[in-house]
Amino acid sequence: MTHSLHRIGTEDSLSRDFIVAALPAMGINNAGHEPKLQAFLRLALKHNPKNYGVGSYGNQFSQNGEDIVQHATGMAHSVFTNVADVTAFLKDLKAADLGMSVIVSGILDTVNKAARDAGLKRHTVNVSLGVWGNTKRLPPTEVMEVTTMCGHGMISANLVRKLLDDIRSGATTAEEAGKELAAPCVCGIFNPARAAELLAAAAKK
């Protein structure tokens, strides 16, 4: 799942940022997969996700929660800030045996341990090689730490800048800004809790 691979930040910040997703293999087990993705999301909701969603419909900050579950098709996503929640979720998924491919994104060593603790054996690893080209044209790091949490590029760097100004002026809080930024990330892999931390820190600079 390459759209979750390009998050940037410190190891400390990324240690509170995990995405767990599920999807069928097209032409192999996609027939009738929707109830399985619905079950995936309902299991995710037991483990304190900070966001969840379905790319074809929306996330919890843009749609009603139960409607998201009912519209689960193609690929479902959930975001966590605690590796203990991820591990417990993976244990539930193993027991449920939904027959869907499951992807976990995060710091590799931490994700590996979560999988082992859940009794799972990792199949494949994808690693981001970073950004190449004229990187001087990119926004500053404190903005990209936020925008790269939406792997489809739906979060505007200028919106992040505006919200930073609003936080500094007292017009909004970092927590509310994180939720506002989460809404355009349709598939639901944006982490509003981490965004709030990043925005609060950047606003003090």
Backbone torsions as a table, in degrees:
resi	resn	phi	psi	omega
1	MET	NA	90.3	-169.5
2	THR	-74.3	-19.9	-176.6
3	HIS	-73.5	-6.6	176.6
4	SER	-105.1	4.6	-170.4
5	LEU	-89.7	-13.5	-166.8
6	HIS	-105.7	20.7	176.0
7	ARG	-66.6	136.9	179.6
8	ILE	-119.2	157.7	178.8
9	GLY	152.4	-178.1	178.6
10	THR	-75.1	160.3	177.3
11	GLU	-60.6	-37.7	179.9
12	ASP	-62.4	-46.0	-179.6
13	SER	-66.1	-44.9	-178.9
14	LEU	-70.6	-15.4	177.2
15	SER	-72.8	-6.4	176.0
16	ARG	-117.7	38.9	-175.2
17	ASP	-149.5	106.3	-178.3
18	PHE	-135.2	137.3	174.1
19	ILE	-115.9	132.4	173.4
20	VAL	-121.1	126.5	-176.6
21	ALA	-132.2	159.6	177.7
22	ALA	-139.2	145.0	178.2
23	LEU	-158.9	156.1	174.6
24	PRO	-87.2	166.9	172.7
25	ALA	-94.5	117.0	-175.4
26	MET	-61.4	131.6	-179.7
27	GLY	83.4	-3.2	-179.3
28	ILE	-117.7	-58.0	-179.5
29	ASN	-136.4	29.3	-179.0
30	ASN	-84.2	-18.2	179.2
31	ALA	-65.6	122.9	178.0
32	GLY	69.2	27.4	-175.9
33	HIS	-80.8	-15.0	-172.6
34	GLU	-57.4	-46.2	178.3
35	PRO	-60.9	-28.7	179.4
36	LYS	-71.6	-39.2	176.3
37	LEU	-69.1	-34.0	174.9
38	GLN	-62.1	-42.5	177.7
39	ALA	-64.4	-38.0	176.7
40	PHE	-58.2	-48.1	-178.4
41	LEU	-66.6	-39.0	179.4
42	ARG	-65.8	-35.6	174.9
43	LEU	-68.1	-39.9	178.7
44	ALA	-59.1	-39.4	-176.6
45	LEU	-65.9	-15.3	176.7
46	LYS	-77.8	-11.4	-169.8
47	HIS	-122.2	33.2	169.5
48	ASN	61.1	50.7	176.7
49	PRO	-69.3	146.6	176.3
50	LYS	-88.6	-14.5	176.0
51	ASN	-164.7	154.4	173.7
52	TYR	-159.0	155.1	-179.0
53	GLY	-177.8	178.9	180.0
54	VAL	-131.5	125.5	-173.5
55	GLY	-55.5	-32.3	-177.6
56	SER	-83.6	-3.3	-174.8
57	TYR	-132.9	-49.9	-179.4
58	GLY	147.4	-178.2	-178.9
59	ASN	-119.9	-179.7	-172.8
60	GLN	-66.8	-14.0	178.7
61	PHE	-97.2	-1.4	177.8
62	SER	-125.1	-12.4	-177.3
63	GLN	-141.2	163.9	174.1
64	ASN	-68.6	138.0	-173.7
65	GLY	-56.2	-50.9	-177.8
66	GLU	-67.5	-31.8	176.4
67	ASP	-62.8	-36.6	177.9
68	ILE	-60.7	-46.2	180.0
69	VAL	-60.6	-45.1	-177.5
70	GLN	-66.6	-25.5	-179.1
71	HIS	-97.5	12.9	-177.4
72	ALA	-64.2	117.4	175.7
73	THR	-156.6	147.2	177.8
74	GLY	83.8	-69.6	-177.3
75	MET	-157.9	134.8	179.0
76	ALA	-118.7	146.3	-174.5
77	HIS	-131.7	152.1	173.9
78	SER	-147.8	148.9	-174.4
79	VAL	-124.6	137.0	-177.9
80	PHE	-132.7	156.5	177.0
81	THR	-112.6	-1.9	-173.1
82	ASN	-130.0	123.6	-178.0
83	VAL	-65.8	-26.7	176.8
84	ALA	-64.3	-38.7	176.6
85	ASP	-65.9	-40.1	178.3
86	VAL	-62.1	-46.3	-178.6
87	THR	-61.7	-44.7	179.4
88	ALA	-63.8	-38.7	177.7
89	PHE	-63.8	-44.2	179.4
90	LEU	-62.7	-36.8	176.6
91	LYS	-62.5	-42.3	177.6
92	ASP	-64.4	-40.4	179.3
93	LEU	-65.3	-38.5	177.5
94	LYS	-62.4	-44.2	180.0
95	ALA	-65.8	-36.4	-178.6
96	ALA	-72.2	-29.6	176.9
97	ASP	49.0	59.6	-174.5
98	LEU	-73.5	-17.1	-179.6
99	GLY	80.5	14.6	177.6
100	MET	-102.1	152.2	171.5
101	SER	-71.3	135.2	-180.0
102	VAL	-119.3	132.2	-178.5
103	ILE	-120.0	133.6	175.5
104	VAL	-121.1	125.0	178.3
105	SER	-110.5	139.1	179.2
106	GLY	164.9	-171.2	176.4
107	ILE	-61.4	127.8	-167.3
108	LEU	-56.8	-49.2	-178.0
109	ASP	-61.2	-38.7	-179.7
110	THR	-68.4	-42.8	178.6
111	VAL	-64.8	-41.4	177.7
112	ASN	-58.4	-43.8	-179.7
113	LYS	-66.2	-41.0	178.1
114	ALA	-59.9	-42.3	178.7
115	ALA	-64.1	-45.5	179.2
116	ARG	-61.8	-44.3	-179.0
117	ASP	-65.1	-24.1	177.1
118	ALA	-88.6	-0.1	179.0
119	GLY	80.5	26.2	-177.5
120	LEU	-113.8	152.6	176.2
121	LYS	-111.7	124.8	-179.1
122	ARG	-63.6	141.4	-179.3
123	HIS	-98.1	-48.4	-171.8
124	THR	-145.0	152.9	175.0
125	VAL	-127.4	132.5	169.3
126	ASN	-112.9	136.2	-178.1
127	VAL	-128.5	135.0	176.4
128	SER	-75.4	136.9	176.4
129	LEU	-95.7	9.4	178.0
130	GLY	88.7	-168.5	-177.1
131	VAL	-106.7	130.4	-178.9
132	TRP	-112.7	158.6	177.5
133	GLY	109.1	-155.1	-177.1
134	ASN	-81.7	78.2	-174.0
135	THR	-68.9	-12.4	177.5
136	LYS	-64.9	-19.5	-179.6
137	ARG	-85.1	-5.6	-179.8
138	LEU	-76.1	157.0	174.9
139	PRO	-63.9	166.3	178.1
140	PRO	-64.0	159.9	-174.9
141	THR	-55.2	-43.2	-176.1
142	GLU	-64.2	-23.6	174.8
143	VAL	-82.5	-43.9	-178.0
144	MET	-67.6	-28.2	175.0
145	GLU	-58.3	-31.4	179.4
146	VAL	-86.0	-50.3	-174.2
147	THR	-65.2	-31.3	-178.0
148	THR	-73.2	-5.9	174.1
149	MET	-77.4	-8.1	170.5
150	CYS	-110.3	99.6	-172.2
151	GLY	-69.2	-13.3	177.9
152	HIS	-96.5	7.0	174.6
153	GLY	69.8	33.0	-178.1
154	MET	-91.9	-3.9	179.5
155	ILE	-100.6	118.9	-178.4
156	SER	-75.8	133.9	175.0
157	ALA	-61.6	-34.9	179.6
158	ASN	-68.7	-32.5	175.6
159	LEU	-66.1	-39.7	176.8
160	VAL	-61.3	-44.2	179.2
161	ARG	-61.6	-43.3	179.5
162	LYS	-61.6	-45.1	-178.0
163	LEU	-67.0	-32.8	174.4
164	LEU	-62.4	-42.5	177.0
165	ASP	-63.3	-39.8	179.6
166	ASP	-65.4	-37.6	177.2
167	ILE	-65.4	-43.8	-179.7
168	ARG	-63.1	-35.4	-178.0
169	SER	-83.9	-10.9	-177.4
170	GLY	87.4	7.8	-179.0
171	ALA	-73.8	-21.9	176.8
172	THR	-151.4	172.0	176.2
173	THR	-105.8	163.6	177.5
174	ALA	-62.7	-36.4	-179.6
175	GLU	-65.8	-45.0	178.6
176	GLU	-66.7	-37.2	178.0
177	ALA	-63.5	-40.4	177.9
178	GLY	-60.1	-40.7	179.0
179	LYS	-68.5	-39.5	178.5
180	GLU	-62.6	-39.8	179.6
181	LEU	-70.3	-27.1	-177.9
182	ALA	-69.1	-32.6	-172.5
183	ALA	-57.7	-44.3	-178.2
184	PRO	-70.2	-16.8	179.9
185	CYS	-80.6	85.0	-164.8
186	VAL	-56.3	-41.7	-172.6
187	CYS	-73.0	-19.3	174.1
188	GLY	95.5	20.0	179.1
189	ILE	-93.6	-1.4	177.6
190	PHE	-72.5	136.3	-177.2
191	ASN	-103.3	97.4	-176.4
192	PRO	-68.1	-28.3	178.6
193	ALA	-67.6	-45.2	176.4
194	ARG	-66.0	-38.9	178.4
195	ALA	-58.5	-42.0	179.4
196	ALA	-60.8	-42.8	177.4
197	GLU	-60.5	-46.8	-177.6
198	LEU	-65.6	-43.1	-178.8
199	LEU	-66.4	-40.7	179.6
200	ALA	-62.4	-42.1	179.4
201	ALA	-67.6	-43.0	-178.0
202	ALA	-68.0	-33.1	-177.9
203	ALA	-67.6	-20.8	179.9
204	LYS	-82.3	-13.3	-177.0
205	LYS	-77.0	NA	NA
